[in-house]
Amino acid sequence: MTTRDISCVSEHTPVSKDDLTKRVTSTPAARTLLGEIQAEYGDVMFHQSGGCCDGSSPMCYPKGDFALGVNDVKLGDILNAEVWISGSQYEVWKHTQLILDAVPGRGGMFSLDNGREQRFLTRSRVFTPAELDAMGIH
């Protein structure tokens, strides 16, 4: 049996070395879709869904339209769009980098990517022990 490296981002768009210890990063496809949405709506934000009505899709909203909870955690920014996750989900995913991607399909019912024939998708990869040490996570 042979093994090969599998990239959870995409075989065509691996994580850049500059992004290895960021909590959230994105693929070129996600940045293109986000740019189109920002051109239409202005400032937007993401909240990583907890899996209710729209599964576990990253939901894109006009900035300020989603009421953040006191336990929500900001993971970072993608093209000036803040990316948030619930505190309980963060505890489960804190050893994992989230990678925002865009793929063919329909977005979440309340997400700004709905109806565009492309949707945002969260991919992930587990941080290496060295990356966790560099981030101060044990």
N, C-alpha and C positions, 0 to 999 in steps of 0.2 A: 504494500500500500504506500502510495506517495503522498506527501503533504505539500501544501503550498500556503503562502501567506494569503489570508483573506482580509480584505478591507471592508469594513462595515459601511464605509462612506460610499465608495464606488470603486470599481477597479480602474476607472478612468480619472478619478479625482481624489487621490489620497489626501490625508491631512497634511498641511504644510508644516515644516519644522518650526516655524514661528508660532503656530497655533497649538503645539502639543500640550501645553499646560493651561490653555484657556478652558473654562468650564463649558463654553458654548462657542461653536464656530459654524461655518457655513460653506456650502459648495458654490461654485460659480452659477449653477442653475438656480439655486435659492436666491442668490444676490440679484440675478436678473429679474426673477419674478417679484422680489421685494421692491426693486427699483420701479417696476411698472405700477405696483400698488401705491408706492409713495408718490409717484407722479400724479396719480388720480386722487389720493386721499390726504396727502401731506404726512404729518407725523403719525407713525403707527407703533404698536407694541405687540409683543407675543406673550402668550401664557401657555405653558405646556399643560395640556388638558390632562385631567386625572382619570379619564376613561369612562365617563358617563355617556352622554348622548353621541358624542363625536369620537368615541374610541380614545386613543391616546395621541391624537393629532395636535401639533402645535397650532394654536388658534391665534389669528392675526386680527387685531382690532384697531380702530382709530385710537390714538393715544388719549387716555383718560376715559374711554368708554367702558373699560373693564374695571370693576371695583376690586382692587387688590386687598387681600386680607393681611392682618398684622403679622402672620407667620409666613407669608410668601417671601421667596428668596430671589433676588436679582442675580442671574447667572452671568450677565454681560450684555453687550450690545452688538448688533449686526447692522451695519450701515445706519447707525444712530437710532436704531429701533431697539428698545429695551427688551430683554428676554427674561421672563419670570417663570417660576415653578412654585408649587405649593410647598410649604415647609415639610409636610409629611413625605411628599414625593422626593424632596431634596435629600432627606435622610436615607432613603433607599438608593438614590442615584448619585450620592456624593463622591463615590469612587469612579464615576463614569463621566466621560465627556459626551455632551450632546452635540450632534452635528445636524444642522438644519439643511435639508435638501429639498428639491422640487422634482416632482415626478408627474407623469400624465394622470389625470383623474379629476375628481370633484373634491373641492375643499370642504371643510366642516360647515355645517348649516349656518353658523353665525360668524364664520371667519371670512375675511375679505378676499381670500383666494377662491371662494366658492363661485362657480360659474365661469371660470377662466380656462377650463380644460387642462389646468395644471394645479397641483395642490402641494402644500408644504408637507413634509414628512420628517420626523425625527429619527435619525440613525444614532448609533452610539458606539463607543468603544471604552473599554475599561482602562483607566490610567495604569501605567506600569508602576511597580514599586518605587523606582527612581523618580518618576514624575510626582507620585504622591508625597515622597519625602521632600521634593523641591517645593511643593505646595503646602507643606506642613500638616498633611493629613496622614493619620496612622490608623 
